[in-house]
Amino acid sequence: MKYVANLIVLASMTTLASAQAPKPGPAHELLQQVAATYRDAGALTDSIDIDIKMPQGTQSRTMDISLSGEDEGHVSWNGYSFTGIDNSFFQVKDTLPTKYIRKSMEEGFIPALMRETRGGFPVPHLALRQANTFEQFVSAFGLGNFPNVKLKDVTSVTHNGEEMQALNFTIPQGTITAYVDPESKLIESIEAINGPVVVTINMQPRVYDALPEPIRFDTDKAREVETLRLEVGDPAPDFELEQPDGTIVRLSDFKGSMVVLDFWATWCGPCIRGLPELNKFARWAETSGHQVGVFAIDSFERVPTNAQKKQKIEQFWNARDFSFPTLIDYSGDTARAYEVGPIPHGVVIDTHGIIHKIHIGFNPRLFGTLKAEAAQIFEQ
């Protein structure tokens, strides 16, 4: 009986495996052709625009890819650049262009990239370059975020005025469609719908025998460090933010001035207690004879839409007699550039655009502290 039972289990497993195995057909064939195009290309480039529409608003990102063989490449994504060349893997943060991290790269560029970043890139290119099985071809279209991707079918469609082949996939809460050029077998765009979230990815892929411009990394323009952290002595990351009334403020417009930034939120008690001290400094700066800019930056409001953020911040600010403005960091990009963690988080920038001091937490003597730092800056 045990032998019969084992046969039944084995038969059931065989049936299940057969049911899950990919069925040859047009979609299966096209996916294999697409994978071969990306995997077998001697070199590949792509400039990618990504829009993520969510109930709370839209986020836009860009990504650039250059790949040459297995050992060289460059990827720019989400504020970082990664370069592999001469068995070295370099990482640079866009807001810290004067620093880089270097590590050895023995396994090839893409494996090194995945190791250092833990993957999660929202395009299939990198996974397709490494894929060898049909299951890996399919999972590449999970875009680093969506598990349990299933290939559904292929359809001929007109997309953005061009005749395309649409590879259609399903995910547990939605669909993914990859629009493929029928001649080149390159992916021109992807649309992923996951519940209320819609991700649109537009691409400009090119394949070559060799890259038009070779991969390079110039170590003479930066210094090697152990970690990419924003520190005193680093150039302050530029930003362009708006006040609640729509006035645009750019840090680059304040060259030659001392600038004080204070990251805050309306729900942050220590921030609110510190703002009057900052206001005292702003009033002193107006009569100091020095060029000083003082700005609060709200990056952390706990409301879902930009309109609600603006309304909440504007109501709070208008109810107080502050002599300096607050800016609104809707996307949080500026807070990330300044590596803001706990708030309040203050940054003092000197007249050369270099970070002079960083203050974290509530300081009941902030007015005196900032006056002393102003003396240091303007005595130089």
Buried (B, 14 or more C-beta within 10 A) or exposed (E): EEEEEEEEEEEEEEEEEEEEEBEEEEBBEBBBEBBBBBBEBEBBBBBBBBEBBBEEBEBEBEBBBBBBBBBBBBBBBBBBBBBBBEEBBBBBBEBBBEBBBBEEBEEBBBBBBBEBBEEEBBBBBBBBBBBEEBBEBBBBBBBBEBEEBBBBBBEEEEBEEEEBBBBBBBBEEBEBBBBBBEEEBBBBBBBBBBEEBBBBBBBEBBBBEEBEEEBEBEEEEBEEBEEBEBEEEBBBBEBEBBBBEEEEBEBEEBEEBBBBBBBBBBEBEEBBBBBEBBBBBBBBBEEBEBBBBBBBBBBBBEBEEBEEBBBBBBEBBEEEEBEBBBBBBBBEBBBBBBBBEEBBBBBBBBBEBEBBBBBBEBBEEBBEBBBEBBEEBBEE
